[in-house]
Amino acid sequence: MSLVLVTGASGGLGLATATALADAGHDVVLHARDASRVTDKSFLSRMRDVVYADLADLDEIVGLARQANRIGRFDAVIHNAGVLNGPEVFAVNIVCPYVLTVLMTPPERSIVLSSSMHMSGSTDLDAVDFSRPGNRSRPYEDSKLYVTAFALALAGRRTDSLAHAVDPGWVPTRMGGRAAPDSLEEGHRTQEWLATADESEISPRSGGYWYHRRPRQPHPAARSAQFQRELMDKLEAHTGFALTAGTV
């Protein structure tokens, strides 16, 4: 039985992930922006706990990390929360996973949600302003490239734990739309497996980019040590928090 935090789990892929993990007997901590986001309260009794925070607000991300640390050390954190457009894209899609990773007691496994659209992300970090994603022509694509590179960088920096990025596919959620062609079930199966499977079943053990439980090659920049280093430096400068090796 694993203790798992799932961010952005009041609906869509996050809720599907959280409920599937709970049905499998795991202790799940569900995150939502606020109580009003949880329109169906019936599933809350199946959760170990529920935590609230606006992930577009740095102070609330810090508060979420504190809430999580009070619960205990997690076996896995699934960074599911995501925003498709608007001024919150960078804050939610990349700054939040970074800050939670820095401030939480390091979990045994970290899984971030990427997207095939990360392949169109810009590799020009010189002009990145994490507080102003609207200045970018493709902020969502950029954010998914960054979070993919972050996961692979984390795999290299915290070798005692596991870190992976997952492309869930284009699935029929509120974000994906009803016409999305991919399976909602397949869209959450990979991150559940990476969070709870025996390590011997996962290859590569860490630093993978996955689609439907199969490893794929990400954008070359995501594996570039220089790109990863520049990204981490940018995130540290923006947030004031530095990522350490994180062993416990």
Sequence and secondary structure as in RCSB ss.txt:
>XXXX:A:sequence
MSLVLVTGASGGLGLATATALADAGHDVVLHARDASRVTDKSFLSRMRDVVYADLADLDEIVGLARQANRIGRFD
AVIHNAGVLNGPEVFAVNIVCPYVLTVLMTPPERSIVLSSSMHMSGSTDLDAVDFSRPGNRSRPYEDSKLYVTAF
ALALAGRRTDSLAHAVDPGWVPTRMGGRAAPDSLEEGHRTQEWLATADESEISPRSGGYWYHRRPRQPHPAARSA
QFQRELMDKLEAHTGFALTAGTV
>XXXX:A:secstr
  EEEESS SSHHHHHHHHHHHHTT EEEEEESSGGG   GGGGGGSSEEEE  TTSHHHHHHHHHHHHHH   S
EEEE    SSSTTHHIIIIIHHHHHHHHS   SEEEEE  GGGGG     TT  TT GGGSSSHHHHHHHHHHHH
HHHHHHH TTSEEEEEE  S SSTTT TT  S HHHHHHHHHHHHHS GGG SSSSSEEEETTEEE   GGGG H
HHHHHHHHHHHHHHS        
